[in-house]
Amino acid sequence: MRVLLVSDNYLPNRDGVATSVVSLATGLRELGHDVAVVAPRAAPSTPTAQYPTYLVPSFPTGQGGYRCAAPSPKVLGRIIQAHRPDVVHIHTLGALGLLAAAACRRTGLKCVLTWHTDLLAYRKPYPLLNLAIPAIYAGSLLPGKGAEVARTLGRTAVAAALLGDVSSEYREMLSEVLSLFDRVIVPSDKSSSAVLEMAPDQIPYVIPTAAVRHGPLGSSAKRELRVAQERIHQGDSVIACVGRLSGEKNTHTLLLALSRYVLPAVPDARLNLIGDGAQRKTYQRLADRLGISHAVAFAGSVSPELVGHLLSSSALLAHPSLTETQGMVITEAALSGVPAVVLDAGLAGVVQHGDTGYITSSTPCFADALVRLLERLDLRHRLGDNARRLAAEYTPARYASRVADVYHEAIHSGSPLTSALLRDRTAQ
């Protein structure tokens, strides 16, 4: 099968979407499929020899390492003609993803979407989405449904002016967008619920992303690892937290939990924050105010292949974010035999409570689970071993096999609305 993966987020950016694209492309190639990736060109770019990668012009957004693709319809058309895909799999609803979706509708190509990001949940930390969601909606339906688009945007403007809350209008817009795809994949039960709330007829397939396995480190990566290790805490009571230092990751809650609950119970506990972002100085000042700066190390950004090495020297992973649809770092930690404590109860399918880690729903419970694992080495080892075994079984090839089943169904059956009642809600 010939597959074209399209994403507005890609390497060298290191978020969950980019990781998912790499994992899927790697797995599809292992299974013998002919796969190519279309993504924004970045500097420095990260080419790969494993599969063809078409990089289109882009410009920085000013939001971390994210870029906005500026693709030409003609260029994308030539890419599609060159690769001749049986199915196009879109991972983002940015300019590139929307253009690819429009090309599929024009040419009759089957088109699958993975709903990686809860756009409604991200509106608060990223207010720009309040403009982006209407733009996604208009970009998806125009020019064919101009009158309908105008009416919906008009109602939204009135609701914003009179009520201030346009959540229902945004759900309606995103429902229309989702209905344009032949199939929709989500990485977790949590994101499945979000999709079903917006589009009850578009029943998604729940297929978690498999973590990317990295090979042996080269000499430059080894040097980078040594530098990173010098910046972080070492020892038996080290908590790791991996991710962007930005508001939606809820790092401030972890710092408060460390100050109020964890350090009083385990004075030698230490926290390594692995990642960088716009809120770094804010969190450094918060650690100073709380009197815990001695216990918190800011490692900064590291290459993806180093994350597992830094996690393997940690006692556990703390995951305070409430906006993740899967939390890829949880699986990365599991591959290193490190159990996770998660604050988001919606990720119950990602962590098996009491078996591979703990799912909590409040800051005191979150802190209590951290303390419990820090104090009990035997429990850490048991949960970590369970997590490693389960993560090792779910390879990129196994992930890709489940996604390929969705491709086959999209290619050989009717529209999502006519087949929704004929399939399970998840890919088995």
N, C-alpha and C positions, 0 to 999 in steps of 0.2 A: 504494500500500500504506500502511496506517495502522500506525505503529510507536510503541510506548510504551517509552522507555528509563527504567530504574529504577536508581538508584545511591545508596548511603549516603555517598558522597564526591562533592562537587560544589563549584562556585564558592561563596564566594571562596577555598576551599582550592585549592592549586596542585599537587597531586600528579599522577602519571601517569594515575590512574583518571579524575579530573575532566577532564584534558586529552583523554583518549580519548572521553569522553561528548560533550564540546563538538565535537571533530573529527567524530565520527560523525553527530551531529545536524545539523551544518552541511552535511556531504556528502550526507546523505539528503535534506535540504531542497533542495539544488542539483539533485538528480536528480528532484525533483518528488514525493517521498513526503511524506505527512502525518505529521510526527513531533512528539512531546511528551516532556518529561522530568519525572520525579518524583524529588525529592531533598529532603534536610533543609533546613529554613529556618535561615539563619544571620544573624548581625548583625555587620558590615553585609552585607546580601544583595547579590547581583550579578544583577539581572534582565536579561533579554535580549529584544529585540523580534523576533528571528529566528524563534523557535518558542515555543509555549506551554510554560511551566514551572510545574509544580505543586509548591509548597513545603509540606512537612508539618512539624508541630512537632518540635523536637529540643532537646537540651541538650548542653553541652560535655563532652567525655570527659576533659579534662585532658591529653590527648596531642596537643600541637601544636594545629593548627586543626581537628582532627577532631571531629565531632559524632555523637551517637547519636540516630537518629530515634526518635520515639515516635509512630508512626502508629496511627490508628484503623482497624480493618478496614472499618468503614462508610465512612470518608472515602476510603480507597483504592478501595473498591468503587464509590463515586460517580465517582471519577476514571476508572476503567476504563469505566464506563457512559458517561461524557461523551465520552471519546476513541474508544471502540469499536475497539480495536486488532485488527489481524489477527495480530499477534505481539507478545509482550512480551520485551524484551531486558534481562536483569538483569546488572549489572556488579559487584555486591558481594553478599556473603553476610551482611550485617548485618541488623538488625531489619527494615528496609524491604524489602531484597531477598528475605528469607525470607517475609515476609508476601505479597509479590507472587507469589512462586513458589507458595505455598499457594493463592492466589486462582486462579492459572492451572490448577492441578490440579482445583480445585473446579468451575471453569466450562468446562474443556476447551480453554482458550486455549493456543496453541503458545507455548513458553517456551524462550528461548535464553539461555545463560550465557556471558559472557566471563570466563575465569579469569585475572585480572590479577595476582594476588598469590600467591606461593608461601607459603601459610600455615605449612607445616611449617618452611621456612627462617627465617621470621620469629619462631619461638617463642623463640629465644635473646634477641634484642634486645627483644622484646615478650613477657615471660612471661605477660601476661594472656591470650595466645592459648591457653595450656594449659587455661584455663577456657572460652575462647570456642569452641574447636573442638568440645568435647562439647555446648556450648549450640547451636551451628549444627546439629550432628547431630540432637539431640533436637528442636529447633525445626522441622527439615525433615520428620521422620518421624512425630512425634506429631500427633494422638492415634491414628492408624490402626495403628501398629506398637508399641504400648506395651510388650508383652512383649519384643520383639526389642531395643528401645532399652534396657530395663532390664538385659537380659543383657549387652549390649555395654558399657554403662557400668560394670557390675559387674566384668567382666573387666579393664577398663581400670584400675579402682581397685585391684584385686589386683596387676596388673602394676606399677603405680606404687609400691605398697607393698613388693613383693618385689624388683623389678628396677630400678626407677627410670627405665627407658626404656620409653616407651609409644608410640614412633614407629609401630610396626606397627599398634597399635590405632587411632591417629589416622588412618593411611592407610585402614584399613577403614571408619572413620566417613565420611571424605571421599569414598570410593568410593561409598558409599550415597547421599550427597548428590548427587554428579555424575550418578548414574543417573536422577535425577528429571527431568533436563532433556532436551528434545527434541534439542538440539544444543549443543555446547560449542565455543567459539572461544578460541584462545590467541594471544598476540602474537608468539611466537618459537618456534623449535625447542626451545630450552631448556625453556620451560614446557610444550611438547607432551610432552616426555619425562617431566616430573613428573606430568602428568595420566595418561599411559599406565601409569606405574608404579603409580598408585593405582587406576585403572579401565581395564584393558586392553580392555574391550569398548566403552568410550566414546571412539571415535577422534576427536580434536579437529581442527578446521580451524585452520591457522596463517595468521593474517591480521594483519600488523603494523599498528599505529596510525599514521596520517599526522599529521605535525605541523600544528598550527593556524597558519594564516597570519594575521598581524595587519596591520591597515591603518595609515595614517599616524597618528602620535602627536598627541594633543590637547595643549593648552597645559599642563594639569596633569601629564600624562605626561612632557612635555618637561622640566618643572621637576624631576620625580622623577629623570629620567635624569641631569640635570646634577648633582644631589646624589649619586647613586650613582657617577658617574664621578669625583667628587672623592674618594671613599673608596677607590678601587682604583688599582692600579699601571697605568701606561701604558708602552708601548715595544714593541720587536720581540721580546722574549724572555719574553712573559707567558703563563703557563699558566692556564687557567680551569678551575675545578671547580664544578659547579652541583648543588645539592641540599640537603636538610635536613642540618643538623649534628647527626647522631645516629649511634649506634654501628653500625647496619647498613649505613651508607654507606661505612664503612671509610676515613674521612678520615685517621685516624691513620697508616695505611700510606703515604698520599701524603706526609704531612709527614715521615715517616722517610725516604722515598725522596728527597725534596727535600734533606734534610740530608746523607744519607750518599753519595748518588750524583750528583744533578743539580747542586747548587751547586758542588761541587769541580770539575766539568767545565765548567760554564757559570756563572761567578760572578755575572753580571748577570741570571740567571734570576729571575723573580718569579712568585708564585702569588696569584691572586684567588679567594677562596672566596665564591661567590655563593649566598646562602641563610642561613638562621638555624635555630636549634634548641637543644635542651636541653644539647648538648655544646659549645656555643660557648666558654664559659669554660675548659672542659677542654682544648680544642684551643689556645686562646690560651696557657694555661700550658705546654702541650707545646712550642709554638713557642718560648717563652721559654727553656725548659730546653735545647732543641736549639740555641739561639743563632741562630735563623733568623727571629725576629719582624720584622726589618727587611725580609724578603723575602716576608712573607705579609700580605695585606690581607683583612680580613673585611668584605665588602660589606653583609652583612645581607640581609634579605628584600626582594625587588623584585617589582613587578608582572610578570605573565607576558609582556606585550607588550614589556617592556624587556630580557628575557633575550637575545634575538637581537642587539640593539644592543650589549650588553656583550660578547657572544661575538665579534662581528665585529671588535672591536679586539684580540682575543687571537691568539696564534700557534697555539695548539692547545688541545684539550680533554683533560683528564685525567679518567678515569672509573674510580675504584678500587673501586666497589661490587661485591660478590659476590652480592647478593640481588635484583638487578633481573630482571624478566622480559622487558624490552625496552630500557629506558633511553631515554625519550623525548628527553632533552636531547641525545643523540647525533645524532638527526635534526634537532633545532633548530640544533645547531652546523653540521651539514652544509648546511643551507639558507643559512647565513652563509659557507659556503666554508671552514669550519674543520675540519681533520682531527681524529680522536679516537684516543687511546691507551687501550685498555680492558684491565683486569686480569682480567676474567672470561672464560675461554675458552668458556663456554657461550653467549656473545653473538656467536659467529662469524658467524651469519647477519645480524646487525645491522650490523657493520663488515666490509668486505671487506679482509682482511689484505693489506697492501702496495699496495692500490688506493685505498681511502678512509680508511685509518688502519691501526692495528696492534692485533692481539689478542695478549695476553701471558698467561702463566700463573704468573709468579713476580715478586716485588718487584724483583730485579735486572734482569730482562728488561723489566719495566714502566718502570723508570728509564732503561734503555738506549734504549728507544724514544722516551722524552721527550727525552733528550739528542740523539738522532739528528735529530729534527725541529727542535729549537731551533737546531742547528748548520747545517742545510741548508735555506735559504730555497727553493731550487728544488724540493726534495722536498715541502715544506709546500704550495707552490702547486699542484703536480701532484695531490697527494692531496686537497687542499681543493677543487680544480676538479671532480675526479671525484665527490667526495661531494656537492657542490652540484647537479651535473647529475642524479644519481640521486634525490636527495631532491626536487628540483623536479618530477620526473616522477610522483612518488607523492603525489597530491593527496588532500584529504579526500573529494572526489567519487569518486576511484578506490578508495579505502579503503571507502567506503560501498557502492559497487557490488559489491565482493566480499562484504561482509557481507549485502547484500540477496539475493545468490544463496543464501546459507545460509538466510535467512528463507523464500525460495520453496521450498526443499527441505523445510524443516520443515513448512511449511503443506501441501504437496502430496504428502508421502510419509508412511511409517509411523513407528514409534518408532525411536530411535537404534539399538537393538539389532537390529532387523530390517533396517535399511538400512546398517549399518556396513560390511558386506562389499561393498556395491554402490557405494561412493564412494572417491575418493582421500583420502589423509590430510590433504591441504591443499587449500584453495580455490584454483583456478587462475584 
